């Protein structure tokens, strides 16, 4: 069992130093959200923290910026004042201070500039508690100064508004829009991590509608989607609003599904054609969107598995499944797990369209039920599940590419139930074909 954070605060106080919980853990505690990491700030210098806890209990994780990890669990950072920012990412230097207020003054938003001691007493010099009550994201001090120090704060403001269900205070919002292009200075990995959190927020629809320019600053490929009228009887929203409403219908905890929905219609404008009645059609947008998504996700440094999963789902999200054989084919093509995700994706996609379209979700539920029956019965839905192997086919006289083609043919016959998955029946079919 690890040490309690109160033990860390108490030992620092007993040694004559100030010590507080600070930042997100305090904010979330006040709001009533689950608290994860406990960050501690103190008037003690790093070497003083080391003397209090002993070198064996200290890891100098960020010693340059005054941060050490105590008991392998708690980050303890000395009160500090940030030096000049030259790259919109990090200060050139930091200087330590004995003033808690000076430390809180350098932080991004008032809701993150609240400190709490081990007795639960609050230090809140910038009105963060009031902003929590008002449900506001507001910069500490001048918003443009805060954002010029670290441009990622622009995206963090939008992310916090999405996650917490807060509004962005007027002057802070003005600076977000004005300074959005400075996000280009931020590493792809930091942008990616913020986007993952943003798209799972409970207020993501309103935030993404109001701050679409922030998203296009980091993913310019979305620009054609903003305001694009689909001119379709199935759709009541622009491409952008459809994307985010479909995404919002997925469970917030299912990041994999939300990512796929976030990108699923990104190529609709590029693939749009309009018939003589003015109705929009988007042939091929699924495959085109899958390839564009691959480019974007690789650029923003998502891992290969996340990229492949999103691309597979997007490439197949418009595919029409009508029969049991279609279910088996799709399960064969993408695997059981992605098949069930794809069906949920189709349902979410429908929920972002005109209301009548969602009636089709009953049919998708039937396909899910059929998929579960196939999986539970372990019915053949892949070449490896056939009752014959490549070696069996070769023993009948085929070789090279002929073997693979024969196995694919047999799989299709089994999937469509034209033949049972029985070794003798399948081998007899191959022998007749060879002798024909």
N, C-alpha and C positions, 0 to 999 in steps of 0.2 A: 504494500500500500504506500503510495507516494505521500509526500508532505502536503499538508493543507496550506493554501495560499496565506492564510492568516498567520501561520508559523513564520513565513518569510517576512511579512509585514512587522510582526511582533519583534523578531530578532533585530531587524534594522532599527526599529524605534528604541528598543532597549539599549542599542549601541549609541543612541543619541542622534539618529537621523530621521528625517521625514520619509514616509513610504506610503504609497497609495496604489490602488488599482486604477487603471486609466484606460480610456478609449472604448473600443467596441464592447468589452465585457461589462463595463458600467452602463453604457447605453442600453444594451440588451437586457440587463438586469432590471433597469427602470421600466422598460417597455413590457417586460414579461416574456421575452423570447429566451430560447435555450442559449445558455452561455457556454462557449467552447474555450478558447484560449484565454488565460488570465495574464494580462500584461501589467507589469508593475513599474512604477516610476519612483525615483528616490533622489534625495539630496546627496546621497553618498556617491563619491567618485568610484569608478570601477575597482581601483586597488583597495578602497575602503570596503566595498562589498566583498571582495575576496578575503579580507581580514576577518570580516564578520562570519562568513560561512566556511572558511577554510578552502585552500586551493583544491583539495580533492572533491569538493562539491560545486566547483565552478567550471563552466566551459566558456571561453572567450569568443562567443559566436559573432559579435559585432563590436569588438573592442574599440575600433576607430570611432564609432558613433556612440560609445558609452554603454553598449549592451553586452551583458553576460547572461548565461543560462544557469540558474540555480537549481540544484537537485534534479538536473536533466529534464526539468518540466516548466519552470517559470522564467520568462525573459524579464530581466531587471535592467532598466535603462536609467542612467543618470539624467537629471534635469539638464536640458541643453537648449542652446540658441543656435539655429542654423545660420551658416554663413551665406555668401552670395551664391545664387543659382545661375549657371551660365548655359545649361543645356536643357532646361525644362524637365529635368529628371531627378537630379540630386544636388545637394549643396556641395560647394567646393570644400567646405570645412565646417566643423561644429565647435562650439565652445561650451563648456559646462557652466552651470549656474546653480545657485542654491535656492532659486526662486521657482516655486511651483507655477505661479501665474505666468512667468516668462516662458516656461516650458509649454504650458497649455496654449499660449498665444501663437505658437508656431504650427499648430495642428490645423487640419483641413477644414472641418465643419464643427459647428458648436456642439452638435450631438455627440461628437467624438472628443470634445475638450472638457470632459467632466471627470473629476477624480473622486474616489471614495476610499475612506480609511477602513481599518479592520472592524470598526464598530458600525459601519454603514453610513457614516456621516459624509455629506457631499461637499465638495469644493467645485463651484460652478461660476467662475468669473465672467463668462461670456454668454450666459443665458441659455445654455444647452437644454436644461430641464424644461424651461418655458417653451423652447422650440419643439421638444418632444410632445408636450401637451398640445401645441398648435399644429403638430404633424408637419414640420418644416425642415427642409435641408437648407442651411444657411452657412456661408463661409464665415470663418473667424476673421474679422477685419475685412480688408478690401478684397473682393472676389478676384479681380484681375491680378492682383499681386499673388494671391494664393495659387491661382492657376498658372501663372508664369513661373512659379517656383517648381511645380511638378504638374505637367500637363495631364497626367493620368487622373488627377483629381476631377477633371472635367467629366470623364467617363464614370468615375466613382460617384459623382453627384447623381448622375442619371441612374446608376446601379442601385444606390441607396434608396432613391425615390421609388424604384421598382420593387425592391425587396421589402421595404418597410411600409409601403403604401402611403408615403409622404408626398407633399408638393415641394417643388424647388422654389425657394424665396425669390422674389422678383428680380432683385439686383444680381443675385447669384445666377439665375436663369439667363439674364441678359449676357452675363460674362460667358456662360456655357456656350451660347450660340455664337457670340463674337469671337471666341478663342478656340473654337472646335478644331481648326486646321492645325493647331500646334500638337494635336494628338499624333501627327505623323512623326514626331520626334520620339515617340514611346516605343519600346521594344514590342515585337509581335506577341511574345509570350505574355506580357502584362495585359495587353489588350484582350487577348484570348481568354484569360482567366476572368476578367471583368465581364466579358460578354456572356460567358457561361452562367455567371451569377445573375446577370441582368435578365436574361430570357426566362429564368425560372421564377422571377419575382411576381408577387400577387398583383402588382399594379403595372405590369409590363405593357399592357395594351395602351393605357393613357400615356405612359412615358414614351413609348416608341412612336406613338402618333405625334406627340408634342416635340420630340427631340430626334426626329428622323434624320436631321442634318448632322447630328453627332454620329449616327450609325454610318451614314454615307461618307463621313470624314475618314473612317477606318476601313469601310468596305464600300468603295465607290461604285462597285458593280450593282448595288441596290438602287442607285439614283434613278434609272428608268422606271422602277416599280412605283415610285412615289407619285401619287395622283393619276396613275394609268387606269383609265376606264376600260373595263373588260368587255363592255357591251354584250353581255351574255344573259340569257334568261335564268341561268343557274346562279348568277353572282349579283350581290347587292353592294359589294365593296370594291374599291380600287384594288389593284394587285397587292400593294403594300399592306393595306388594312386587312385584306383577306389573309395574307401570310401571318400577321401577328394574331388575328383572332383565331385562326386555325391552331396556331401554336399554343395559344392560351387555353384551348380546350383540352390539351394534354395534361396529365398530372404533373404538378410542379416538381415532384421528386424524380420524374423520369427525364433526366437530362438528355439521354440518347434520343428519345422521341422528339423532344423539344428542339434539339439541334437540327434534326432532319426537317422538321416542319419550318424552322426558321429560314432554311435555304430552299425549300421544295419548289417554289414557283419563281425563283430569281430570274429565270430565262424566259418567262412568259412574254414580256415586251419584245424581246428580240425575235421571238417565234410567231408573233401575232400577225394574222391576216384577217381581212374583213370581207365578207361576201357582199352580194349586191343589195342585201337588206341592211347592211351595216353591222351585222352580227359578227362578234369576234371569235376566232378559232386559233388554237395554240398547238398545232401539231408538232410533235417532237420536242416540246419544252421540257419533258421529263428527262430525256437523255442529255439534252443540251445543258439543263440545269445541273445534272449530276456531274458532268465534266467541269462546269464552271465552279461548282462547289468544291470539287477536288482541288482545283487551283487555289481557291481562297483559303481553304482549311490547311493546305500545305504551307501556304505563305504565312499564316498566322500560327504555325507550329503545333497544330493539333497532332496527336499521336496517330500512327498509321492505322490502328484498329478503329479509332473513332472516325477517321476519314473514310475508310472502306465501308463502315457500317452506314454512315450518312449517305454516301454515294449510292450504295446498293438500294437503300430504301427510296431515295429520290428517283433513281432510274426506273423503278417499278411502280411508283405511286399512282400512275394513270392506267396501269395495265388492267384490263377487264377480265375478271374471273367469273365464270358462269356455271361451271360444272364441278363435280367431284374430281374429275380428271385434271381440271385446271388447278385445283387445290394441291393435288399431288405433284403436278409439274412445278408449281411455284415452291413448294416445300423442297423438291429436289434441287431446284436452281439456287435457292438462297439459304436453305437450312430451316429447321423448325423454328428456332428462336426468332430469326428475322421475319419469317412468315407471320408469326403472331404480332410482332411489332408493326409490320406492314398493314395488317388488317386494322390495328388501332390507329395507325396513321391515316388510313382512308376514312375512318370514322371522324377523326378530328378535322380532316380536310373538308368533309361535308358540313361540319358544324360551323365553318367559316363562310358558308354560302347562303343562298336564300333558304328559308326555313323548310320548304317542301323537300329539298334535296336530302335532308337528314333522315327522311323516311327510309332511304336506302340502307341505313345503318342496321336495320333489322336483318337484312340480307347478309350483311357482313358478319353479324353475330352468328348466323347459321354457318357461314364459312369457317368461323373460328371454332364452332362446335364440331364441324366435320374434321378440321385439322387436329383437334384434340383427340377425336376418335381414331384417326389414322395413326397418330403418335402413340396413343395408349396401346393400340393393337399391333404396333410396330409393323404396319403394312409397308410393302416395298415402295420406296420413293426415291431410290438412288441406285446407281449401278452396283455399289457395294452390297446392296440389299437383295440383289438378284440371286436366285437359287443356282445360277451357273456363274463361273468365273472366266477370266480371259484364258486361263489354261484349258478349261473345258472347250472353249471355242476353237482354240488352236488344235486340240486333239481331233476336232471334226474336219480339219484341213485348211482352216483360214490362217492368215499371218499378217503381220504389219498393221497398216491402217484398217484393214478389213475387220480385225478383231474389235477395235474400238467402235466402228460403225455397227457391227453386229450387236454388240452390247447395248448401244444406244437404241437400236431398233427394238430389241427385246424389252428394254425398259419402257419405251413408249407403249408397246403392246400390253404390258402388265399394268401400267398406269391407267390406260383406257379400258382395262378389264377385257381386252380382246383375247388374252391368254392368261391362264392362272400362273402364279409364280411357283411353278413346279419344274424341277430339273428335267425330268424326262420329256415333258411337253415342250419345254423351251429348246432342248437339244434336238428333238424331232423336227421342230420348226426350222432350225438351222440346217440340219441335214437335208431336208426337203429343198430348201433354198439352194444349197450347194449343188444338188443333183438335178435341179430343174433345167 
